[in-house]
């Protein structure tokens, strides 16, 4: 199993953007909302300096990609 990297919210947004996710709005609570056409989920990514690994793993799972695939997007 691949290790999860230590990344910021902005890095996660860039990585998901490479996978086809689009920023649909920035919430007032400093969260970035992303949506991908044809996907049933919406991602809410906080603009933190370092994301907790549990949250990062949940975002990756909700985006239906593997940890290895996410690491390649970085």
PQR file of N, CA, C, O and H, with PARSE charges and radii, in Angstrom:
ATOM      1  N   UNK A   1       0.848  -1.176   0.000 -0.4000 1.5000
ATOM      2  CA  UNK A   1       0.000   0.000   0.000 -0.0000 2.0000
ATOM      3  C   UNK A   1       0.894   1.240   0.000  0.5500 1.7000
ATOM      4  O   UNK A   1       1.870   1.316   0.747 -0.5500 1.4000
ATOM      5  N   UNK A   2       0.549   2.200  -0.842 -0.4000 1.5000
ATOM      6  CA  UNK A   2       1.330   3.433  -0.942 -0.0000 2.0000
ATOM      7  C   UNK A   2       1.054   4.324   0.266  0.5500 1.7000
ATOM      8  O   UNK A   2      -0.035   4.308   0.840 -0.5500 1.4000
ATOM      9  H   UNK A   2      -0.243   2.138  -1.449  0.4000 1.0000
ATOM     10  N   UNK A   3       2.070   5.097   0.633 -0.4000 1.5000
ATOM     11  CA  UNK A   3       1.928   6.011   1.751 -0.0000 2.0000
ATOM     12  C   UNK A   3       1.266   7.298   1.292  0.5500 1.7000
ATOM     13  O   UNK A   3       1.456   7.751   0.163 -0.5500 1.4000
ATOM     14  H   UNK A   3       2.954   5.110   0.167  0.4000 1.0000
ATOM     15  N   UNK A   4       0.490   7.870   2.189 -0.4000 1.5000
ATOM     16  CA  UNK A   4      -0.133   9.153   1.911 -0.0000 2.0000
ATOM     17  C   UNK A   4       0.892  10.266   2.132  0.5500 1.7000
ATOM     18  O   UNK A   4       1.605  10.259   3.135 -0.5500 1.4000
ATOM     19  H   UNK A   4       0.336   7.502   3.106  0.4000 1.0000
ATOM     20  N   UNK A   5       0.970  11.204   1.220 -0.4000 1.5000
ATOM     21  CA  UNK A   5       1.913  12.306   1.389 -0.0000 2.0000
ATOM     22  C   UNK A   5       1.354  13.366   2.344  0.5500 1.7000
ATOM     23  O   UNK A   5       0.154  13.389   2.620 -0.5500 1.4000
ATOM     24  H   UNK A   5       0.390  11.209   0.405  0.4000 1.0000
ATOM     25  N   UNK A   6       2.212  14.225   2.836 -0.4000 1.5000
ATOM     26  CA  UNK A   6       1.795  15.377   3.630 -0.0000 2.0000
ATOM     27  C   UNK A   6       1.631  16.530   2.654  0.5500 1.7000
ATOM     28  O   UNK A   6       2.608  16.994   2.066 -0.5500 1.4000
ATOM     29  H   UNK A   6       3.187  14.207   2.612  0.4000 1.0000
ATOM     30  N   UNK A   7       0.396  16.995   2.480 -0.4000 1.5000
ATOM     31  CA  UNK A   7       0.102  18.020   1.478 -0.0000 2.0000
ATOM     32  C   UNK A   7      -0.829  19.084   2.049  0.5500 1.7000
ATOM     33  O   UNK A   7      -1.486  18.878   3.069 -0.5500 1.4000
ATOM     34  H   UNK A   7      -0.398  16.618   2.957  0.4000 1.0000
ATOM     35  N   UNK A   8      -0.867  20.216   1.372 -0.4000 1.5000
ATOM     36  CA  UNK A   8      -1.775  21.300   1.759 -0.0000 2.0000
ATOM     37  C   UNK A   8      -3.065  21.179   0.953  0.5500 1.7000
ATOM     38  O   UNK A   8      -3.157  20.397   0.007 -0.5500 1.4000
ATOM     39  H   UNK A   8      -0.333  20.383   0.543  0.4000 1.0000
ATOM     40  N   UNK A   9      -4.051  21.967   1.347 -0.4000 1.5000
ATOM     41  CA  UNK A   9      -5.318  21.971   0.632 -0.0000 2.0000
ATOM     42  C   UNK A   9      -5.162  22.430  -0.812  0.5500 1.7000
ATOM     43  O   UNK A   9      -5.819  21.899  -1.707 -0.5500 1.4000
ATOM     44  H   UNK A   9      -3.976  22.603   2.116  0.4000 1.0000
ATOM     45  N   UNK A  10      -4.290  23.418  -1.044 -0.4000 1.5000
ATOM     46  CA  UNK A  10      -4.073  23.923  -2.405 -0.0000 2.0000
ATOM     47  C   UNK A  10      -3.454  22.860  -3.293  0.5500 1.7000
ATOM     48  O   UNK A  10      -3.807  22.756  -4.468 -0.5500 1.4000
ATOM     49  H   UNK A  10      -3.756  23.849  -0.316  0.4000 1.0000
ATOM     50  N   UNK A  11      -2.536  22.066  -2.753 -0.4000 1.5000
ATOM     51  CA  UNK A  11      -1.915  20.984  -3.531 -0.0000 2.0000
ATOM     52  C   UNK A  11      -2.936  19.918  -3.901  0.5500 1.7000
ATOM     53  O   UNK A  11      -2.893  19.362  -4.999 -0.5500 1.4000
ATOM     54  H   UNK A  11      -2.250  22.150  -1.798  0.4000 1.0000
ATOM     55  N   UNK A  12      -3.853  19.636  -2.981 -0.4000 1.5000
ATOM     56  CA  UNK A  12      -4.903  18.645  -3.243 -0.0000 2.0000
ATOM     57  C   UNK A  12      -5.835  19.142  -4.342  0.5500 1.7000
ATOM     58  O   UNK A  12      -6.237  18.369  -5.211 -0.5500 1.4000
ATOM     59  H   UNK A  12      -3.888  20.087  -2.090  0.4000 1.0000
ATOM     60  N   UNK A  13      -6.180  20.428  -4.308 -0.4000 1.5000
ATOM     61  CA  UNK A  13      -7.051  21.008  -5.346 -0.0000 2.0000
ATOM     62  C   UNK A  13      -6.381  20.899  -6.712  0.5500 1.7000
ATOM     63  O   UNK A  13      -7.037  20.554  -7.695 -0.5500 1.4000
ATOM     64  H   UNK A  13      -5.853  21.056  -3.602  0.4000 1.0000
ATOM     65  N   UNK A  14      -5.088  21.188  -6.785 -0.4000 1.5000
ATOM     66  CA  UNK A  14      -4.359  21.087  -8.056 -0.0000 2.0000
ATOM     67  C   UNK A  14      -4.343  19.643  -8.556  0.5500 1.7000
ATOM     68  O   UNK A  14      -4.538  19.395  -9.746 -0.5500 1.4000
ATOM     69  H   UNK A  14      -4.555  21.468  -5.987  0.4000 1.0000
ATOM     70  N   UNK A  15      -4.110  18.688  -7.647 -0.4000 1.5000
ATOM     71  CA  UNK A  15      -4.053  17.277  -8.034 -0.0000 2.0000
ATOM     72  C   UNK A  15      -5.406  16.803  -8.552  0.5500 1.7000
ATOM     73  O   UNK A  15      -5.472  16.143  -9.588 -0.5500 1.4000
ATOM     74  H   UNK A  15      -3.951  18.889  -6.681  0.4000 1.0000
ATOM     75  N   UNK A  16      -6.482  17.132  -7.845 -0.4000 1.5000
ATOM     76  CA  UNK A  16      -7.809  16.725  -8.303 -0.0000 2.0000
ATOM     77  C   UNK A  16      -8.174  17.435  -9.603  0.5500 1.7000
ATOM     78  O   UNK A  16      -8.889  16.872 -10.432 -0.5500 1.4000
ATOM     79  H   UNK A  16      -6.428  17.669  -7.003  0.4000 1.0000
ATOM     80  N   UNK A  17      -7.693  18.661  -9.791 -0.4000 1.5000
ATOM     81  CA  UNK A  17      -7.927  19.381 -11.032 -0.0000 2.0000
ATOM     82  C   UNK A  17      -7.337  18.645 -12.234  0.5500 1.7000
ATOM     83  O   UNK A  17      -7.921  18.648 -13.317 -0.5500 1.4000
ATOM     84  H   UNK A  17      -7.112  19.118  -9.117  0.4000 1.0000
ATOM     85  N   UNK A  18      -6.178  18.013 -12.037 -0.4000 1.5000
ATOM     86  CA  UNK A  18      -5.551  17.232 -13.106 -0.0000 2.0000
ATOM     87  C   UNK A  18      -6.377  15.999 -13.458  0.5500 1.7000
ATOM     88  O   UNK A  18      -6.278  15.473 -14.567 -0.5500 1.4000
ATOM     89  H   UNK A  18      -5.703  18.010 -11.157  0.4000 1.0000
ATOM     90  N   UNK A  19      -7.194  15.540 -12.508 -0.4000 1.5000
ATOM     91  CA  UNK A  19      -8.033  14.360 -12.720 -0.0000 2.0000
ATOM     92  C   UNK A  19      -9.420  14.719 -13.258  0.5500 1.7000
ATOM     93  O   UNK A  19     -10.276  13.845 -13.393 -0.5500 1.4000
ATOM     94  H   UNK A  19      -7.275  15.967 -11.607  0.4000 1.0000
ATOM     95  N   UNK A  20      -9.645  15.994 -13.563 -0.4000 1.5000
ATOM     96  CA  UNK A  20     -10.913  16.385 -14.158 -0.0000 2.0000
ATOM     97  C   UNK A  20     -11.903  17.043 -13.214  0.5500 1.7000
ATOM     98  O   UNK A  20     -13.005  17.390 -13.638 -0.5500 1.4000
ATOM     99  H   UNK A  20      -8.949  16.704 -13.453  0.4000 1.0000
ATOM    100  N   UNK A  21     -11.552  17.227 -11.958 -0.4000 1.5000
ATOM    101  CA  UNK A  21     -12.439  17.890 -11.000 -0.0000 2.0000
ATOM    102  C   UNK A  21     -12.353  19.395 -11.209  0.5500 1.7000
ATOM    103  O   UNK A  21     -11.271  19.935 -11.440 -0.5500 1.4000
ATOM    104  H   UNK A  21     -10.656  16.946 -11.613  0.4000 1.0000
ATOM    105  N   UNK A  22     -13.491  20.067 -11.126 -0.4000 1.5000
ATOM    106  CA  UNK A  22     -13.575  21.511 -11.332 -0.0000 2.0000
ATOM    107  C   UNK A  22     -14.011  22.201 -10.046  0.5500 1.7000
ATOM    108  O   UNK A  22     -14.867  21.698  -9.318 -0.5500 1.4000
ATOM    109  H   UNK A  22     -14.370  19.628 -10.938  0.4000 1.0000
ATOM    110  N   UNK A  23     -13.409  23.365  -9.775 -0.4000 1.5000
ATOM    111  CA  UNK A  23     -13.823  24.179  -8.628 -0.0000 2.0000
ATOM    112  C   UNK A  23     -15.136  24.839  -9.004  0.5500 1.7000
ATOM    113  O   UNK A  23     -15.221  25.573  -9.988 -0.5500 1.4000
ATOM    114  H   UNK A  23     -12.713  23.773 -10.366  0.4000 1.0000
ATOM    115  N   UNK A  24     -16.163  24.565  -8.201 -0.4000 1.5000
ATOM    116  CA  UNK A  24     -17.461  25.175  -8.500 -0.0000 2.0000
ATOM    117  C   UNK A  24     -17.724  26.380  -7.605  0.5500 1.7000
ATOM    118  O   UNK A  24     -18.489  27.268  -7.981 -0.5500 1.4000
ATOM    119  H   UNK A  24     -16.094  23.969  -7.401  0.4000 1.0000
ATOM    120  N   UNK A  25     -17.102  26.425  -6.425 -0.4000 1.5000
ATOM    121  CA  UNK A  25     -17.211  27.612  -5.588 -0.0000 2.0000
ATOM    122  C   UNK A  25     -16.252  27.506  -4.414  0.5500 1.7000
ATOM    123  O   UNK A  25     -15.766  26.432  -4.060 -0.5500 1.4000
ATOM    124  H   UNK A  25     -16.480  25.704  -6.121  0.4000 1.0000
ATOM    125  N   UNK A  26     -16.010  28.637  -3.844 -0.4000 1.5000
ATOM    126  CA  UNK A  26     -15.227  28.708  -2.617 -0.0000 2.0000
ATOM    127  C   UNK A  26     -16.199  29.083  -1.503  0.5500 1.7000
ATOM    128  O   UNK A  26     -16.837  30.134  -1.551 -0.5500 1.4000
ATOM    129  H   UNK A  26     -16.404  29.510  -4.131  0.4000 1.0000
ATOM    130  N   UNK A  27     -16.302  28.234  -0.523 -0.4000 1.5000
ATOM    131  CA  UNK A  27     -17.248  28.466   0.565 -0.0000 2.0000
ATOM    132  C   UNK A  27     -16.716  29.540   1.516  0.5500 1.7000
ATOM    133  O   UNK A  27     -15.514  29.803   1.563 -0.5500 1.4000
ATOM    134  H   UNK A  27     -15.783  27.380  -0.484  0.4000 1.0000
ATOM    135  N   UNK A  28     -17.610  30.142   2.258 -0.4000 1.5000
ATOM    136  CA  UNK A  28     -17.216  31.182   3.213 -0.0000 2.0000
ATOM    137  C   UNK A  28     -16.354  30.618   4.337  0.5500 1.7000
ATOM    138  O   UNK A  28     -15.600  31.356   4.972 -0.5500 1.4000
ATOM    139  H   UNK A  28     -18.586  29.929   2.220  0.4000 1.0000
ATOM    140  N   UNK A  29     -16.460  29.353   4.579 -0.4000 1.5000
ATOM    141  CA  UNK A  29     -15.725  28.730   5.681 -0.0000 2.0000
ATOM    142  C   UNK A  29     -14.332  28.265   5.265  0.5500 1.7000
ATOM    143  O   UNK A  29     -13.770  27.376   5.903 -0.5500 1.4000
ATOM    144  H   UNK A  29     -17.072  28.754   4.064  0.4000 1.0000
ATOM    145  N   UNK A  30     -13.756  28.856   4.192 -0.4000 1.5000
ATOM    146  CA  UNK A  30     -12.427  28.524   3.704 -0.0000 2.0000
ATOM    147  C   UNK A  30     -12.339  27.090   3.212  0.5500 1.7000
ATOM    148  O   UNK A  30     -11.336  26.410   3.428 -0.5500 1.4000
ATOM    149  H   UNK A  30     -14.213  29.578   3.673  0.4000 1.0000
ATOM    150  N   UNK A  31     -13.370  26.644   2.564 -0.4000 1.5000
ATOM    151  CA  UNK A  31     -13.381  25.342   1.916 -0.0000 2.0000
ATOM    152  C   UNK A  31     -13.560  25.537   0.417  0.5500 1.7000
ATOM    153  O   UNK A  31     -14.258  26.453  -0.019 -0.5500 1.4000
ATOM    154  H   UNK A  31     -14.185  27.196   2.388  0.4000 1.0000
ATOM    155  N   UNK A  32     -12.935  24.684  -0.358 -0.4000 1.5000
ATOM    156  CA  UNK A  32     -13.075  24.721  -1.803 -0.0000 2.0000
ATOM    157  C   UNK A  32     -13.956  23.546  -2.200  0.5500 1.7000
ATOM    158  O   UNK A  32     -13.667  22.403  -1.844 -0.5500 1.4000
ATOM    159  H   UNK A  32     -12.369  23.940  -0.004  0.4000 1.0000
ATOM    160  N   UNK A  33     -15.024  23.819  -2.932 -0.4000 1.5000
ATOM    161  CA  UNK A  33     -15.968  22.797  -3.344 -0.0000 2.0000
ATOM    162  C   UNK A  33     -15.644  22.404  -4.784  0.5500 1.7000
ATOM    163  O   UNK A  33     -15.553  23.263  -5.661 -0.5500 1.4000
ATOM    164  H   UNK A  33     -15.259  24.747  -3.221  0.4000 1.0000
ATOM    165  N   UNK A  34     -15.470  21.100  -5.024 -0.4000 1.5000
ATOM    166  CA  UNK A  34     -15.132  20.599  -6.357 -0.0000 2.0000
ATOM    167  C   UNK A  34     -16.146  19.560  -6.799  0.5500 1.7000
ATOM    168  O   UNK A  34     -16.668  18.794  -5.989 -0.5500 1.4000
ATOM    169  H   UNK A  34     -15.544  20.403  -4.311  0.4000 1.0000
ATOM    170  N   UNK A  35     -16.417  19.545  -8.101 -0.4000 1.5000
ATOM    171  CA  UNK A  35     -17.366  18.597  -8.686 -0.0000 2.0000
ATOM    172  C   UNK A  35     -16.788  18.096  -9.999  0.5500 1.7000
ATOM    173  O   UNK A  35     -16.081  18.826 -10.694 -0.5500 1.4000
ATOM    174  H   UNK A  35     -15.993  20.167  -8.759  0.4000 1.0000
ATOM    175  N   UNK A  36     -17.088  16.854 -10.334 -0.4000 1.5000
ATOM    176  CA  UNK A  36     -16.658  16.267 -11.597 -0.0000 2.0000
ATOM    177  C   UNK A  36     -17.885  15.730 -12.322  0.5500 1.7000
ATOM    178  O   UNK A  36     -18.732  15.069 -11.722 -0.5500 1.4000
ATOM    179  H   UNK A  36     -17.661  16.261  -9.769  0.4000 1.0000
ATOM    180  N   UNK A  37     -17.972  16.016 -13.599 -0.4000 1.5000
ATOM    181  CA  UNK A  37     -19.117  15.583 -14.391 -0.0000 2.0000
ATOM    182  C   UNK A  37     -19.215  14.059 -14.382  0.5500 1.7000
ATOM    183  O   UNK A  37     -18.227  13.357 -14.598 -0.5500 1.4000
ATOM    184  H   UNK A  37     -17.284  16.553 -14.087  0.4000 1.0000
ATOM    185  N   UNK A  38     -20.408  13.572 -14.131 -0.4000 1.5000
ATOM    186  CA  UNK A  38     -20.652  12.138 -14.129 -0.0000 2.0000
ATOM    187  C   UNK A  38     -20.368  11.458 -12.796  0.5500 1.7000
ATOM    188  O   UNK A  38     -20.569  10.251 -12.667 -0.5500 1.4000
ATOM    189  H   UNK A  38     -21.211  14.142 -13.955  0.4000 1.0000
ATOM    190  N   UNK A  39     -19.907  12.209 -11.809 -0.4000 1.5000
ATOM    191  CA  UNK A  39     -19.603  11.633 -10.492 -0.0000 2.0000
ATOM    192  C   UNK A  39     -20.701  12.016  -9.505  0.5500 1.7000
ATOM    193  O   UNK A  39     -21.179  13.151  -9.525 -0.5500 1.4000
ATOM    194  H   UNK A  39     -19.743  13.190 -11.913  0.4000 1.0000
ATOM    195  N   UNK A  40     -21.105  11.090  -8.646 -0.4000 1.5000
ATOM    196  CA  UNK A  40     -22.183  11.390  -7.706 -0.0000 2.0000
ATOM    197  C   UNK A  40     -21.732  12.209  -6.491  0.5500 1.7000
ATOM    198  O   UNK A  40     -22.572  12.696  -5.735 -0.5500 1.4000
ATOM    199  H   UNK A  40     -20.716  10.169  -8.629  0.4000 1.0000
ATOM    200  N   UNK A  41     -20.428  12.364  -6.296 -0.4000 1.5000
ATOM    201  CA  UNK A  41     -19.936  13.019  -5.090 -0.0000 2.0000
ATOM    202  C   UNK A  41     -19.466  14.442  -5.366  0.5500 1.7000
ATOM    203  O   UNK A  41     -19.157  14.814  -6.498 -0.5500 1.4000
ATOM    204  H   UNK A  41     -19.745  11.968  -6.910  0.4000 1.0000
ATOM    205  N   UNK A  42     -19.424  15.219  -4.297 -0.4000 1.5000
ATOM    206  CA  UNK A  42     -18.869  16.559  -4.299 -0.0000 2.0000
ATOM    207  C   UNK A  42     -17.773  16.569  -3.241  0.5500 1.7000
ATOM    208  O   UNK A  42     -17.965  16.042  -2.145 -0.5500 1.4000
ATOM    209  H   UNK A  42     -19.675  14.917  -3.378  0.4000 1.0000
ATOM    210  N   UNK A  43     -16.625  17.162  -3.558 -0.4000 1.5000
ATOM    211  CA  UNK A  43     -15.515  17.214  -2.618 -0.0000 2.0000
ATOM    212  C   UNK A  43     -15.470  18.579  -1.950  0.5500 1.7000
ATOM    213  O   UNK A  43     -15.602  19.605  -2.616 -0.5500 1.4000
ATOM    214  H   UNK A  43     -16.469  17.590  -4.448  0.4000 1.0000
ATOM    215  N   UNK A  44     -15.285  18.593  -0.645 -0.4000 1.5000
ATOM    216  CA  UNK A  44     -15.133  19.823   0.121 -0.0000 2.0000
ATOM    217  C   UNK A  44     -13.740  19.792   0.739  0.5500 1.7000
ATOM    218  O   UNK A  44     -13.485  19.028   1.670 -0.5500 1.4000
ATOM    219  H   UNK A  44     -15.178  17.759  -0.104  0.4000 1.0000
ATOM    220  N   UNK A  45     -12.842  20.625   0.218 -0.4000 1.5000
ATOM    221  CA  UNK A  45     -11.435  20.576   0.614 -0.0000 2.0000
ATOM    222  C   UNK A  45     -11.099  21.834   1.416  0.5500 1.7000
ATOM    223  O   UNK A  45     -11.234  22.942   0.898 -0.5500 1.4000
ATOM    224  H   UNK A  45     -13.049  21.245  -0.538  0.4000 1.0000
ATOM    225  N   UNK A  46     -10.665  21.684   2.670 -0.4000 1.5000
ATOM    226  CA  UNK A  46     -10.301  22.854   3.462 -0.0000 2.0000
ATOM    227  C   UNK A  46      -8.979  23.457   2.980  0.5500 1.7000
ATOM    228  O   UNK A  46      -8.096  22.744   2.503 -0.5500 1.4000
ATOM    229  H   UNK A  46     -10.555  20.784   3.091  0.4000 1.0000
ATOM    230  N   UNK A  47      -8.858  24.762   3.110 -0.4000 1.5000
ATOM    231  CA  UNK A  47      -7.639  25.452   2.701 -0.0000 2.0000
ATOM    232  C   UNK A  47      -6.635  25.492   3.861  0.5500 1.7000
ATOM    233  O   UNK A  47      -6.225  26.571   4.289 -0.5500 1.4000
ATOM    234  H   UNK A  47      -9.575  25.341   3.497  0.4000 1.0000
ATOM    235  N   UNK A  48      -6.251  24.347   4.357 -0.4000 1.5000
ATOM    236  CA  UNK A  48      -5.294  24.258   5.457 -0.0000 2.0000
ATOM    237  C   UNK A  48      -3.883  24.074   4.918  0.5500 1.7000
ATOM    238  O   UNK A  48      -3.686  23.622   3.790 -0.5500 1.4000
ATOM    239  H   UNK A  48      -6.584  23.470   4.009  0.4000 1.0000
ATOM    240  N   UNK A  49      -2.904  24.433   5.745 -0.4000 1.5000
ATOM    241  CA  UNK A  49      -1.496  24.246   5.366 -0.0000 2.0000
ATOM    242  C   UNK A  49      -1.162  22.760   5.242  0.5500 1.7000
ATOM    243  O   UNK A  49      -0.452  22.351   4.324 -0.5500 1.4000
ATOM    244  H   UNK A  49      -3.064  24.800   6.662  0.4000 1.0000
ATOM    245  N   UNK A  50      -1.679  21.957   6.175 -0.4000 1.5000
ATOM    246  CA  UNK A  50      -1.452  20.506   6.155 -0.0000 2.0000
ATOM    247  C   UNK A  50      -2.789  19.825   6.403  0.5500 1.7000
ATOM    248  O   UNK A  50      -3.465  20.103   7.394 -0.5500 1.4000
ATOM    249  H   UNK A  50      -2.256  22.290   6.921  0.4000 1.0000
ATOM    250  N   UNK A  51      -3.167  18.922   5.489 -0.4000 1.5000
ATOM    251  CA  UNK A  51      -4.407  18.167   5.670 -0.0000 2.0000
ATOM    252  C   UNK A  51      -4.125  16.918   6.488  0.5500 1.7000
ATOM    253  O   UNK A  51      -3.091  16.270   6.325 -0.5500 1.4000
ATOM    254  H   UNK A  51      -2.618  18.696   4.685  0.4000 1.0000
ATOM    255  N   UNK A  52      -5.054  16.595   7.364 -0.4000 1.5000
ATOM    256  CA  UNK A  52      -4.970  15.378   8.151 -0.0000 2.0000
ATOM    257  C   UNK A  52      -5.026  14.172   7.211  0.5500 1.7000
ATOM    258  O   UNK A  52      -5.771  14.180   6.231 -0.5500 1.4000
ATOM    259  H   UNK A  52      -5.894  17.121   7.497  0.4000 1.0000
ATOM    260  N   UNK A  53      -4.253  13.159   7.505 -0.4000 1.5000
ATOM    261  CA  UNK A  53      -4.193  11.999   6.611 -0.0000 2.0000
ATOM    262  C   UNK A  53      -5.526  11.271   6.507  0.5500 1.7000
ATOM    263  O   UNK A  53      -5.851  10.726   5.452 -0.5500 1.4000
ATOM    264  H   UNK A  53      -3.648  13.153   8.301  0.4000 1.0000
ATOM    265  N   UNK A  54      -6.293  11.254   7.574 -0.4000 1.5000
ATOM    266  CA  UNK A  54      -7.614  10.619   7.517 -0.0000 2.0000
ATOM    267  C   UNK A  54      -8.546  11.355   6.572  0.5500 1.7000
ATOM    268  O   UNK A  54      -9.277  10.728   5.805 -0.5500 1.4000
ATOM    269  H   UNK A  54      -6.030  11.696   8.431  0.4000 1.0000
ATOM    270  N   UNK A  55      -8.525  12.670   6.622 -0.4000 1.5000
ATOM    271  CA  UNK A  55      -9.335  13.476   5.713 -0.0000 2.0000
ATOM    272  C   UNK A  55      -8.871  13.286   4.279  0.5500 1.7000
ATOM    273  O   UNK A  55      -9.695  13.160   3.373 -0.5500 1.4000
ATOM    274  H   UNK A  55      -7.931  13.179   7.245  0.4000 1.0000
ATOM    275  N   UNK A  56      -7.559  13.263   4.062 -0.4000 1.5000
ATOM    276  CA  UNK A  56      -7.022  13.069   2.716 -0.0000 2.0000
ATOM    277  C   UNK A  56      -7.431  11.715   2.155  0.5500 1.7000
ATOM    278  O   UNK A  56      -7.800  11.613   0.985 -0.5500 1.4000
ATOM    279  H   UNK A  56      -6.890  13.365   4.798  0.4000 1.0000
ATOM    280  N   UNK A  57      -7.366  10.676   2.981 -0.4000 1.5000
ATOM    281  CA  UNK A  57      -7.769   9.344   2.533 -0.0000 2.0000
ATOM    282  C   UNK A  57      -9.260   9.325   2.180  0.5500 1.7000
ATOM    283  O   UNK A  57      -9.656   8.688   1.204 -0.5500 1.4000
ATOM    284  H   UNK A  57      -7.066  10.758   3.931  0.4000 1.0000
ATOM    285  N   UNK A  58     -10.082  10.015   2.963 -0.4000 1.5000
ATOM    286  CA  UNK A  58     -11.524  10.073   2.674 -0.0000 2.0000
ATOM    287  C   UNK A  58     -11.790  10.822   1.366  0.5500 1.7000
ATOM    288  O   UNK A  58     -12.653  10.413   0.589 -0.5500 1.4000
ATOM    289  H   UNK A  58      -9.761  10.532   3.756  0.4000 1.0000
ATOM    290  N   UNK A  59     -11.059  11.914   1.113 -0.4000 1.5000
ATOM    291  CA  UNK A  59     -11.225  12.654  -0.136 -0.0000 2.0000
ATOM    292  C   UNK A  59     -10.835  11.798  -1.338  0.5500 1.7000
ATOM    293  O   UNK A  59     -11.517  11.806  -2.363 -0.5500 1.4000
ATOM    294  H   UNK A  59     -10.357  12.246   1.743  0.4000 1.0000
ATOM    295  N   UNK A  60      -9.740  11.067  -1.205 -0.4000 1.5000
ATOM    296  CA  UNK A  60      -9.287  10.194  -2.292 -0.0000 2.0000
ATOM    297  C   UNK A  60     -10.318   9.100  -2.558  0.5500 1.7000
ATOM    298  O   UNK A  60     -10.615   8.785  -3.710 -0.5500 1.4000
ATOM    299  H   UNK A  60      -9.185  11.061  -0.373  0.4000 1.0000
ATOM    300  N   UNK A  61     -10.852   8.533  -1.504 -0.4000 1.5000
ATOM    301  CA  UNK A  61     -11.873   7.483  -1.641 -0.0000 2.0000
ATOM    302  C   UNK A  61     -13.140   8.055  -2.290  0.5500 1.7000
ATOM    303  O   UNK A  61     -13.731   7.417  -3.161 -0.5500 1.4000
ATOM    304  H   UNK A  61     -10.611   8.789  -0.568  0.4000 1.0000
ATOM    305  N   UNK A  62     -13.557   9.258  -1.866 -0.4000 1.5000
ATOM    306  CA  UNK A  62     -14.751   9.890  -2.437 -0.0000 2.0000
ATOM    307  C   UNK A  62     -14.565  10.242  -3.913  0.5500 1.7000
ATOM    308  O   UNK A  62     -15.540  10.317  -4.662 -0.5500 1.4000
ATOM    309  H   UNK A  62     -13.077   9.776  -1.158  0.4000 1.0000
ATOM    310  N   UNK A  63     -13.310  10.460  -4.335 -0.4000 1.5000
ATOM    311  CA  UNK A  63     -13.025  10.787  -5.740 -0.0000 2.0000
ATOM    312  C   UNK A  63     -12.883   9.526  -6.585  0.5500 1.7000
ATOM    313  O   UNK A  63     -12.662   9.614  -7.792 -0.5500 1.4000
ATOM    314  H   UNK A  63     -12.518  10.400  -3.727  0.4000 1.0000
ATOM    315  N   UNK A  64     -13.006   8.354  -5.966 -0.4000 1.5000
ATOM    316  CA  UNK A  64     -12.912   7.065  -6.657 -0.0000 2.0000
ATOM    317  C   UNK A  64     -11.570   6.874  -7.362  0.5500 1.7000
ATOM    318  O   UNK A  64     -11.521   6.376  -8.487 -0.5500 1.4000
ATOM    319  H   UNK A  64     -13.185   8.282  -4.985  0.4000 1.0000
ATOM    320  N   UNK A  65     -10.485   7.270  -6.698 -0.4000 1.5000
ATOM    321  CA  UNK A  65      -9.149   6.981  -7.214 -0.0000 2.0000
ATOM    322  C   UNK A  65      -8.356   6.290  -6.118  0.5500 1.7000
ATOM    323  O   UNK A  65      -8.752   6.312  -4.953 -0.5500 1.4000
ATOM    324  H   UNK A  65     -10.526   7.675  -5.785  0.4000 1.0000
ATOM    325  N   UNK A  66      -7.246   5.681  -6.485 -0.4000 1.5000
ATOM    326  CA  UNK A  66      -6.410   4.994  -5.504 -0.0000 2.0000
ATOM    327  C   UNK A  66      -5.380   5.968  -4.939  0.5500 1.7000
ATOM    328  O   UNK A  66      -5.159   7.046  -5.492 -0.5500 1.4000
ATOM    329  H   UNK A  66      -6.924   5.663  -7.431  0.4000 1.0000
ATOM    330  N   UNK A  67      -4.756   5.577  -3.837 -0.4000 1.5000
ATOM    331  CA  UNK A  67      -3.698   6.386  -3.262 -0.0000 2.0000
ATOM    332  C   UNK A  67      -2.531   6.495  -4.250  0.5500 1.7000
ATOM    333  O   UNK A  67      -1.918   7.554  -4.379 -0.5500 1.4000
ATOM    334  H   UNK A  67      -4.935   4.702  -3.388  0.4000 1.0000
ATOM    335  N   UNK A  68      -2.231   5.400  -4.940 -0.4000 1.5000
ATOM    336  CA  UNK A  68      -1.160   5.413  -5.936 -0.0000 2.0000
ATOM    337  C   UNK A  68      -1.496   6.395  -7.066  0.5500 1.7000
ATOM    338  O   UNK A  68      -0.635   7.150  -7.516 -0.5500 1.4000
ATOM    339  H   UNK A  68      -2.730   4.540  -4.835  0.4000 1.0000
ATOM    340  N   UNK A  69      -2.746   6.377  -7.513 -0.4000 1.5000
ATOM    341  CA  UNK A  69      -3.183   7.291  -8.552 -0.0000 2.0000
ATOM    342  C   UNK A  69      -3.103   8.739  -8.100  0.5500 1.7000
ATOM    343  O   UNK A  69      -2.731   9.615  -8.881 -0.5500 1.4000
ATOM    344  H   UNK A  69      -3.446   5.764  -7.147  0.4000 1.0000
ATOM    345  N   UNK A  70      -3.451   8.997  -6.841 -0.4000 1.5000
ATOM    346  CA  UNK A  70      -3.358  10.357  -6.313 -0.0000 2.0000
ATOM    347  C   UNK A  70      -1.910  10.804  -6.249  0.5500 1.7000
ATOM    348  O   UNK A  70      -1.595  11.942  -6.599 -0.5500 1.4000
ATOM    349  H   UNK A  70      -3.754   8.286  -6.207  0.4000 1.0000
ATOM    350  N   UNK A  71      -1.026   9.921  -5.803 -0.4000 1.5000
ATOM    351  CA  UNK A  71       0.391  10.272  -5.739 -0.0000 2.0000
ATOM    352  C   UNK A  71       0.946  10.626  -7.122  0.5500 1.7000
ATOM    353  O   UNK A  71       1.805  11.501  -7.238 -0.5500 1.4000
ATOM    354  H   UNK A  71      -1.282   8.997  -5.519  0.4000 1.0000
ATOM    355  N   UNK A  72       0.466   9.958  -8.159 -0.4000 1.5000
ATOM    356  CA  UNK A  72       0.896  10.273  -9.526 -0.0000 2.0000
ATOM    357  C   UNK A  72       0.396  11.646  -9.962  0.5500 1.7000
ATOM    358  O   UNK A  72       1.073  12.335 -10.726 -0.5500 1.4000
ATOM    359  H   UNK A  72      -0.231   9.247  -8.064  0.4000 1.0000
ATOM    360  N   UNK A  73      -0.781  12.051  -9.486 -0.4000 1.5000
ATOM    361  CA  UNK A  73      -1.326  13.359  -9.835 -0.0000 2.0000
ATOM    362  C   UNK A  73      -0.548  14.503  -9.201  0.5500 1.7000
ATOM    363  O   UNK A  73      -0.521  15.615  -9.728 -0.5500 1.4000
ATOM    364  H   UNK A  73      -1.330  11.491  -8.866  0.4000 1.0000
ATOM    365  N   UNK A  74       0.091  14.220  -8.054 -0.4000 1.5000
ATOM    366  CA  UNK A  74       0.886  15.246  -7.399 -0.0000 2.0000
ATOM    367  C   UNK A  74       2.114  15.511  -8.218  0.5500 1.7000
ATOM    368  O   UNK A  74       2.934  16.350  -7.847 -0.5500 1.4000
ATOM    369  H   UNK A  74       0.070  13.317  -7.626  0.4000 1.0000
TER
END
